[in-house]
Amino acid sequence: MTQQLEEKERQLKMWKQEFQERKAELMREKDELTKQIKQLEEKEKQLKMELGKKNKELEKEKGKNEQLHTAQNKVKDELEKQKQDLLQQLKEAQTEREKNKKDLQSVENKMTQKQTSDKKESFFGKKEELLQTQWKLDKKKKKYERQLLNIEKVLEPIEIQMAREIK
């Protein structure tokens, strides 16, 4: 019986030693996992801080973009207004040109109908004045057309950019 007891005692000691070794191993694993958890928590904290910074930067950029978009809209609106004004001025200049052209033709017709040189002389002054007016109106028309073209050149990239932003 003592032999059995000794055998059981040895077995118990062996199990106790295995248990203590396993317990020590589990404690080391627990310590390692605790260390990893702390590292992950620190990494998470760092990432949250970086995310906060990035969000602030994005908000700043968003604000700048909104300001640029507002300015771009104001420029576009002003250019559209100038374009409309120029179209109106061009229309008025064209109407003036047509009237001046009719007046010029009328003076030329009267010059050919009048036989005396005195009457023709008075029409020459009027014709010269009408030709100069026609020349000025042609110049004004070209100026307005050039300005319209310049406005169109400026508006085009703005409109393209705004179309991209809508998509």
Buried (B, 14 or more C-beta within 10 A) or exposed (E): EEEEEEEEEEEEEEEEEEEEEEEEEEEEEEEEEEEEEEEEEEEEEEEEEEEEEEEEEEEEEEEEEEEEEEEBEEEBEEBEEBBEEBEEBBEEBBEBBEEBBEBBEEBEEBBEEBEEEEEBEEBEEBBEBBEEBBEBBEEBBEBBEEBBEEBEEBBEEBEEEEEEEEE
